[in-house]
Amino acid sequence: MNIKTIAKMAGVSVATVSKIINNYSDIGEETKQRVLKIMEETGYRPSSSAKTLATKKSNLIGVVFAGALNSDLNHPFFVSVLNAFKKQIGLLGYDLLFFSNETFFHSKEDYLARCRHFQVDGCIIIAGDEIEPSIHQLDQSEIPCIGIDIPLSGTNSAYIMSDNAKISKQVVEHLYLNGFREIGFLGIERHSEVIALREKAFKESLKTFGLAVNPDWFFYSKEYDEESGYQAMKRAIAAGSLPKAMFAVTDLLAFGVMRAMKEHGLRIPEDVALIGCDDIDACPYTEPALTTVRQEKERIGKLAAIMLFDMINKQIEPSAILVEPELVVRQSCRAR
């Protein structure tokens, strides 16, 4: 029993049976019920290969991590986004195919060629640093792509990210309204599109409120993790010029800042108030609980899945979506 046999028994085309299998809405209810009844009576269960044969679709979504630095999938923000994406795209009938970016990055293999080989219907591209040229080729291809924290420009591409400029504006405004005038920044040494947006907006916001953009209060870590934040804060303390409040561009960096400050007898928020970014699960449980800017991780993942599905089925034109962030005030930077 196969899809062609079902179509013949129902007196319809293979394409019609395929649309019913894939829950398309442009099939009459009577035809749909007739085909479903034959499938039930015969015990036919459509395989992925049957779907691909009839629809030219594999029902596979490629998962691509742009840049070698995200290969371990260990950042809590991206894990949460991808989990939400996986759940929603699964409900829409798709499976995920992960590409090993370490292989691609070092051997200069072509993402586009591999995507075509596996006949993926679309791709989700997760942002990283040191973006490979192959990512741009995939972006500019015929394959529908949705980017997370990576601006895509292809005619079949869209992207979703938090409003990073607004993240920094919310931080500076909160600090200003609560009496802080000496405000510092902890970023990343390497170039990152997202972090660059946050730093640019941070400096602009300081100027908007007439506050000093003091180079001595701008610090940079080597990586995104807690240990890098710890080392960066140790260097800042050793330099001897600390602001009264700091914005760390990720929560993991902020956790490192906390550890370094406690080791040196500095109090949070009494000596230096601290704000992170992402609102990962551990934030309420630090001591003190970390004030942070929440990125709507589940919403971003769900939006990415629905938009990519609609792009695959040519129901929408690709576009860019900025998701509103939310400042979550806790003990590390209380309102005065």
C-alpha positions as CSV (number, residue, x, y, z in Angstrom):
1,M,0.0,0.0,0.0
2,N,1.4,3.4,-1.0
3,I,0.3,6.9,-1.7
4,K,-0.4,6.2,-5.4
5,T,-2.6,3.3,-4.5
6,I,-4.6,5.4,-2.0
7,A,-5.0,8.1,-4.7
8,K,-6.3,5.5,-7.2
9,M,-8.8,4.0,-4.7
10,A,-10.1,7.4,-3.8
11,G,-10.3,8.6,-7.4
12,V,-8.1,11.6,-6.8
13,S,-4.6,12.7,-7.7
14,V,-1.5,11.9,-5.8
15,A,-1.1,15.6,-5.0
16,T,-4.5,15.7,-3.4
17,V,-3.7,12.8,-1.1
18,S,-0.4,14.5,-0.3
19,K,-2.2,17.7,0.6
20,I,-4.5,15.8,2.9
21,I,-1.6,14.1,4.6
22,N,0.1,17.5,5.1
23,N,-3.1,19.2,6.4
24,Y,-3.6,21.7,3.6
25,S,-6.8,23.7,3.8
26,D,-7.7,23.9,0.1
27,I,-9.2,20.4,-0.1
28,G,-13.0,19.9,0.1
29,E,-14.2,18.2,3.3
30,E,-16.0,15.4,1.4
31,T,-12.8,14.5,-0.5
32,K,-10.7,14.7,2.6
33,Q,-13.0,12.4,4.6
34,R,-13.2,9.9,1.7
35,V,-9.4,9.7,1.5
36,L,-8.9,9.5,5.3
37,K,-11.5,6.7,5.5
38,I,-9.6,4.7,2.8
39,M,-6.4,5.2,4.7
40,E,-8.0,4.0,7.9
41,E,-9.6,1.0,6.4
42,T,-6.4,-0.1,4.7
43,G,-4.2,0.7,7.7
44,Y,-2.0,3.0,5.5
45,R,0.4,5.2,7.4
46,P,2.2,7.8,5.3
47,S,6.0,7.7,5.6
48,S,8.2,10.7,5.2
49,S,9.4,9.3,1.9
50,A,5.8,9.2,0.7
51,K,5.3,12.8,1.6
52,T,8.5,13.8,-0.2
53,L,7.6,11.8,-3.3
54,A,4.2,13.5,-3.7
55,T,5.0,17.0,-2.5
56,K,8.7,17.4,-3.3
57,K,9.0,18.2,0.4
58,S,11.1,16.3,3.0
59,N,9.4,17.7,6.0
60,L,13.0,18.4,7.3
61,I,14.2,21.7,8.8
62,G,18.0,22.2,8.8
63,V,19.5,23.6,12.0
64,V,22.6,25.7,11.3
65,F,24.8,27.3,13.9
66,A,26.6,30.2,12.3
67,G,30.2,30.4,13.3
68,A,32.3,27.9,15.1
69,L,31.7,29.6,18.5
70,N,28.2,28.2,19.0
71,S,29.0,24.6,18.1
72,D,28.5,23.3,21.6
73,L,24.9,24.6,22.0
74,N,25.6,25.6,25.6
75,H,24.1,29.1,25.8
76,P,20.9,29.1,27.8
77,F,19.3,31.7,25.6
78,F,19.7,29.7,22.4
79,V,18.8,26.4,24.1
80,S,15.4,27.9,25.2
81,V,14.7,29.4,21.8
82,L,15.5,26.2,20.0
83,N,13.4,24.1,22.4
84,A,10.4,26.4,21.7
85,F,11.1,26.2,17.9
86,K,11.4,22.4,18.0
87,K,8.1,22.1,19.8
88,Q,6.2,24.4,17.5
89,I,7.7,23.1,14.2
90,G,7.0,19.5,15.4
91,L,3.4,20.4,15.8
92,L,3.5,21.6,12.2
93,G,4.8,18.2,11.0
94,Y,8.5,18.8,10.7
95,D,11.6,17.1,12.0
96,L,15.0,18.8,12.6
97,L,18.3,18.0,11.0
98,F,21.4,19.4,12.8
99,F,24.4,20.3,10.7
100,S,27.8,19.9,12.5
101,N,29.2,23.4,12.0
102,E,32.7,22.3,13.3
103,T,33.0,20.2,10.1
104,F,31.8,23.0,7.9
105,F,33.9,25.7,9.5
106,H,37.2,23.8,9.3
107,S,36.8,22.0,6.0
108,K,35.1,24.9,4.2
109,E,32.2,22.6,3.2
110,D,29.1,24.3,1.7
111,Y,26.0,24.5,3.9
112,L,23.9,25.1,0.8
113,A,25.1,22.0,-1.0
114,R,24.4,19.9,2.1
115,C,20.9,21.4,2.5
116,R,20.1,20.6,-1.1
117,H,21.5,17.0,-0.6
118,F,19.1,16.4,2.3
119,Q,16.3,18.3,0.5
120,V,15.5,20.3,3.6
121,D,12.4,22.4,3.2
122,G,13.9,25.3,5.2
123,C,16.6,26.3,7.7
124,I,16.8,28.0,11.1
125,I,20.2,29.8,11.4
126,I,21.4,30.5,15.0
127,A,23.7,33.5,15.4
128,G,27.4,33.2,16.2
129,D,30.7,35.0,15.7
130,E,33.1,34.6,12.7
131,I,30.2,33.9,10.3
132,E,31.3,31.6,7.5
133,P,30.8,32.7,3.8
134,S,28.7,29.6,3.4
135,I,26.1,31.1,5.7
136,H,25.6,34.0,3.3
137,Q,25.3,31.6,0.3
138,L,22.6,29.8,2.1
139,D,20.9,33.1,3.0
140,Q,20.9,34.2,-0.6
141,S,19.6,30.8,-1.9
142,E,16.2,29.5,-2.8
143,I,15.8,27.7,0.5
144,P,13.6,29.6,3.1
145,C,15.7,30.6,6.1
146,I,14.8,32.2,9.4
147,G,17.7,33.8,11.4
148,I,17.9,34.1,15.2
149,D,19.9,37.1,16.2
150,I,21.5,37.2,12.8
151,P,20.3,39.7,10.1
152,L,19.5,37.9,6.9
153,S,18.9,39.7,3.6
154,G,18.0,37.0,1.1
155,T,14.7,37.1,-0.8
156,N,13.7,33.9,0.9
157,S,15.0,34.8,4.3
158,A,13.7,36.5,7.4
159,Y,15.1,37.1,10.9
160,I,13.9,37.6,14.5
161,M,15.8,39.2,17.3
162,S,15.1,41.1,20.5
163,D,15.1,44.9,20.1
164,N,18.7,45.2,21.2
165,A,18.7,49.0,21.1
166,K,15.7,49.0,23.5
167,I,17.5,46.6,25.8
168,S,20.2,49.1,26.5
169,K,17.8,52.1,26.6
170,Q,15.8,50.3,29.3
171,V,18.9,49.6,31.3
172,V,20.2,53.2,31.2
173,E,16.8,54.7,31.9
174,H,16.3,52.5,34.9
175,L,19.7,53.4,36.3
176,Y,19.2,57.1,35.7
177,L,15.8,57.2,37.3
178,N,17.2,55.5,40.4
179,G,20.0,58.0,40.9
180,F,23.0,56.4,39.2
181,R,25.2,58.7,37.3
182,E,28.5,56.7,37.0
183,I,27.5,53.7,34.7
184,G,29.7,51.1,33.2
185,F,29.5,48.4,30.5
186,L,30.8,44.9,30.2
187,G,30.9,43.6,26.6
188,I,32.8,41.2,24.4
189,E,36.2,41.7,22.7
190,R,35.2,40.0,19.5
191,H,32.8,41.5,17.0
192,S,29.2,40.4,17.4
193,E,26.3,42.1,15.6
194,V,24.0,41.8,18.6
195,I,26.5,43.0,21.2
196,A,27.6,45.9,18.9
197,L,24.0,47.0,18.8
198,R,23.7,47.0,22.5
199,E,26.9,48.9,23.1
200,K,26.0,51.5,20.5
201,A,22.6,52.1,22.0
202,F,24.1,52.1,25.5
203,K,26.5,55.0,24.7
204,E,23.7,56.9,22.9
205,S,21.4,56.5,25.9
206,L,24.1,57.8,28.3
207,K,24.5,60.9,26.1
208,T,20.7,61.3,26.0
209,F,20.6,61.6,29.8
210,G,23.7,63.8,29.8
211,L,25.8,61.1,31.5
212,A,29.5,60.6,30.9
213,V,30.7,57.9,28.5
214,N,33.9,57.2,30.4
215,P,36.3,54.8,28.7
216,D,37.6,53.6,32.1
217,W,34.1,52.2,32.8
218,F,33.9,50.1,29.6
219,F,35.2,46.6,30.1
220,Y,35.5,43.6,27.8
221,S,35.6,39.8,28.3
222,K,37.2,37.3,26.0
223,E,34.1,35.0,25.9
224,Y,30.4,34.9,26.8
225,D,30.7,32.6,29.8
226,E,30.8,33.1,33.6
227,E,34.5,32.6,33.9
228,S,35.2,35.3,31.3
229,G,33.0,37.7,33.2
230,Y,34.9,36.8,36.4
231,Q,38.3,37.5,34.8
232,A,37.1,40.7,33.2
233,M,35.8,42.0,36.5
234,K,39.0,41.1,38.3
235,R,40.9,43.2,35.7
236,A,38.5,46.1,36.2
237,I,38.9,46.0,40.0
238,A,42.7,45.9,39.7
239,A,42.5,49.0,37.5
240,G,41.0,50.9,40.4
241,S,38.3,52.8,38.7
242,L,34.8,51.3,39.1
243,P,31.5,52.9,38.2
244,K,28.5,52.8,40.6
245,A,26.5,50.6,38.3
246,M,27.3,48.1,35.5
247,F,25.4,46.6,32.6
248,A,26.8,43.1,31.6
249,V,25.6,42.2,28.1
250,T,24.7,38.6,29.2
251,D,23.6,37.0,32.4
252,L,26.5,34.6,32.3
253,L,29.0,37.5,32.3
254,A,27.0,39.1,35.2
255,F,27.4,35.9,37.2
256,G,31.2,36.2,36.8
257,V,31.1,39.8,37.9
258,M,29.2,38.8,41.0
259,R,31.9,36.2,41.9
260,A,34.8,38.6,41.4
261,M,33.1,41.3,43.5
262,K,32.4,39.0,46.4
263,E,36.0,37.8,46.4
264,H,37.2,41.4,46.7
265,G,34.7,42.3,49.4
266,L,32.5,44.5,47.2
267,R,28.8,44.6,47.9
268,I,26.0,44.4,45.3
269,P,24.2,46.7,44.9
270,E,25.6,49.0,47.7
271,D,29.1,49.4,46.1
272,V,28.2,48.5,42.5
273,A,24.7,47.8,41.2
274,L,24.5,45.2,38.4
275,I,22.2,44.4,35.5
276,G,22.5,41.5,33.2
277,C,20.7,40.5,30.0
278,D,18.6,37.4,28.9
279,D,16.8,36.4,32.2
280,I,18.0,32.8,32.1
281,D,16.6,30.5,34.7
282,A,19.3,30.9,37.3
283,C,18.8,34.7,37.7
284,P,16.3,34.7,40.5
285,Y,18.5,32.3,42.5
286,T,21.8,34.2,42.6
287,E,22.8,36.1,45.7
288,P,21.6,38.8,45.3
289,A,19.0,37.9,42.7
290,L,20.1,39.4,39.4
291,T,18.2,42.3,37.8
292,T,18.2,41.6,34.1
293,V,16.5,42.3,30.8
294,R,14.2,39.5,29.7
295,Q,14.3,38.3,26.2
296,E,11.1,36.5,25.3
297,K,12.9,33.2,24.4
298,E,9.8,31.0,24.0
299,R,8.0,33.7,21.9
300,I,11.0,34.1,19.6
301,G,11.3,30.3,19.1
302,K,7.6,29.9,18.4
303,L,7.5,32.9,16.0
304,A,10.5,31.5,14.1
305,A,8.7,28.2,13.6
306,I,5.4,29.7,12.4
307,M,7.1,32.3,10.2
308,L,9.4,29.6,8.6
309,F,6.4,27.3,8.0
310,D,4.5,30.2,6.3
311,M,7.5,31.0,4.2
312,I,7.9,27.4,3.1
313,N,4.3,27.4,2.0
314,K,4.5,30.8,0.5
315,Q,1.9,32.3,2.7
316,I,3.9,35.4,3.8
317,E,6.7,37.5,2.5
318,P,9.9,37.3,4.5
319,S,10.4,40.2,7.0
320,A,12.4,41.2,10.0
321,I,10.8,41.0,13.5
322,L,12.0,42.8,16.6
323,V,10.7,41.4,19.8
324,E,10.1,43.7,22.8
325,P,12.4,43.1,25.8
326,E,11.3,43.5,29.4
327,L,13.3,44.8,32.4
328,V,13.0,42.5,35.4
329,V,14.0,44.3,38.6
330,R,15.5,42.2,41.4
331,Q,17.9,42.8,44.3
332,S,21.2,43.4,42.4
333,C,19.8,46.8,41.2
334,R,16.7,47.7,43.2
335,A,14.5,50.7,42.5
336,R,15.3,53.4,45.1
